[in-house]
Each structure stands twice: as C-alpha cells, then as structure tokens.
Amino acid sequence: MSPARVVSINRSAGGVPKLAIPEATITRDGLLSDAHVYYRHGGPDKAVCLYALERIQALQQEGHPIAIGTTGENLTVEGLDWDAVVPGVRLAVGSVELECTDWAQPCATIAGSFRDKRSGRIAHKTHPGWSRIYARVIVEGAVQTGAPVRVISMP
C-alpha cells in the first residue's frame, strides 16, 4: 500500500460543496478563506474536517451521489486505516499537526450527497468507521495536495 496522502484540500465561502484548491494555510481556526453556514461547524476543536477517499468511493459504489468536498470535509485523505482514525489520534499532514477531536455529525446541508437524502449513512453512532472527523490544529502551517499524512500518536 502507498503511503497515506492528501488527495484534496477543500474550502468554500460557506456551505457545500467545498471546492478543491491546490494548497492552503491551516491556522488554529482552520483553513484560511474557508467558511461555514452554521455556527456549530468550526471553532478551535472543529477547525479542520477530514474524510477518507476510500469511504467516499465505497459510498459511491452503494449508489450515493457523494463526491470529494460534498460532505464539507477540508482534507480528503487516502491510505490511512480510517477505522483507527478516532478522537485523540494525532496526525502529521505535511508540516501541520492535527489532533482528532470528535466525529462530524451529518446534517441536512450534506443530504444531497446521499441516496434518498439520508445523510445518517455516515453517522458514527449507527455506522462506526464511516464518519468524517474533526481535528484541532496543534501546529499551524501550509499544506499542499499530495502532502504525506501519518499517524504521530494514538490515544
């Protein structure tokens, strides 16, 4: 298996889809120039949202119209054991260091990414291992598409 890497960096002026950009500066508040429609998204403990390309592809195989950025993730990654990416895991994303904090709960905003508008398909409570995950920023910096991603520590 190839080393884990960033497949896409995604941002928007608010809402979804978040569109791919080649690089971004990540601060303790999240990606510069990224915005959220609802106040409950974002903040220091939810500064960056990550999702696995492999989960997106599996959901597409199930017939869901999901694509990179349509569920609001800032970083789409591939090559990580997504079942092991849980709150408390620390990740190095290029020179940026993140600490995973909590599962990202699905909401109506991302319903268009799912067959029958059932975004609960990626709810951690009912489908463990299929959720996106939020992270706080421990070390700020720039990240580029293709940057390596590695687990620094487990909880």
N, C-alpha and C positions, 0 to 999 in steps of 0.2 A: 504494500500500500504506500502511496506517495505521502510525503509529509503534509500535515494539515496546513491550509492556507485560506486567505481571504479571497473569496470569489467575487464579491461585490460589496461596495460601500454605497449606502443608500440614504438619501435625505429628501425632505420636501419642505415646502413653505407651510405645511400643515395638512394632516390627513394622509390618505393613501391613494395611489401608490407612492412609495418613496422611490425616487429615480436614482439610477446608478451614476456615480461620479468616480473619476479615477483615483482621487486621493482626498483626504480630509484631515483637518486638525481636530483632535479629540481633547477636550478640556474636562474638568471635573463636572461641568454642566452638560456634557455630551458633545455631539458633532457641531462644529461651528456652522451656522446658517441652516440648522435643522430646526423644525418647529413641530408642535403638537396641537391638535384641535382641542383636546381636553386636558384640564389641569392635572388630572391623576396620572397622566403619562409624563415622564420626565422627572426632574429633580435629581439630587445627588445619588440616591440609591437606585434610580432608574435612568441613569444618564445615557446608557447605551443598551440597545436591544439586539440580541444575536439570535440567529436561526441557522439550522443546518441545511445545506443544499440537498443532502440525501433525504431529509424529511420532506422537503418541497417536492422532490422528484417522486417519492413514494406516494404522496398525496395526489400528484398529477396522474399517476398510474391508477389510482382509485377513482379517477374521473373528476376531481376537483379542478376548477379553473385558476388555481393558485399559481403565482409566478414570483420570481425574486422581487422583493420590495412591496408586494401587495398586502402583506400582513404587517407592514410597518417596521420591519427589522432594519437596523442601521448597518449591521455587518452580517453578510451571508458567508458562512464558512463551510469548508468541506474537509473531510479527513479526520475529524475528531470523533471519538466514541461518544456520541451525543447522549447516550444513557448515563454516562459518567459526568456530564456537564450539569452540575447541580449547585444550588446555593452553597457558597463557601469555597468553591473551586476558584483558583487564581489562574488567569491566562495571560501569556505574553502574546500580544498582537503586534508584530514588528517591535518597535521601541515602546509601545504603550502597554501598561499593565492594568488589567481589569480584575475585579473580584465579583463573581456572580452573586447576586443578592436574592432574587426571587423569580418565580415563574411569571411570565407575562400572561395575564388573563385575557382570553379572547373577548371581543366586544362587537357591537353592531357595525362599527366602522369597517371591519375586515370581512363582514359577511359575504361580500361579493367574491371572495376567494374560495368559497365552498359551495358544493352542490347543495341545493335546497337552502342556501344561506345559513347553514348550520356550522358556525364558527367554533362551536363547542368540540368539534373534532380534534382541536389542538389544546383542549383544556387539560391541565396537568391532573386535576382531580379524577377525571374519567378516563383519560388516556395518558398515563405516565410515560414520559420519554418523548412525547410529541409536542410539547410546549416550546415556545420561544422562551428566552431567559433574559432578565435584566442584569445589568452589571454597573457597579460604581467604578470610577476611574481612580486608580491608585497612583499611576504615573502618566502624566499627560504627554502628548506628542503627536506627530504626524503618522498617518498610516496610508499605505497605497494598496491598490488591488494587487493581489499576488503575494502580499506580505505573509511570512510564516506565522502560524499560530501554534502555540504549545502550552501544555498544562505545566504551570510552575509548581502548584501545590494543590493537594486535595484537602477537604475539610476533615 
